[in-house]
């Protein structure tokens, strides 16, 4: 029987921490839409949600492109 390996305890986020994290991410994404590139956006999404699937990421990129066109007046 194999021994179980020690794993560090997972960080337990409180509701306040989660809310702060979401607000920070929203501000960061707003800045990326205004001034960033698609690569910056993909990096931010993968940092926030590492398990993001290919189809979900493609949909988020399409939303990002639409937001950029609207924000920067390109449509």
Number of C-alpha atoms within 10 A of each C-alpha: 3 4 5 6 6 6 6 6 6 6 6 8 10 9 9 9 11 12 12 12 14 13 12 12 15 12 12 15 18 16 12 18 22 14 11 14 14 14 11 13 20 16 13 16 18 13 11 13 10 10 9 13 11 9 9 10 14 13 12 15 17 12 12 19 15 15 16 21 14 12 13 12 8 9 8
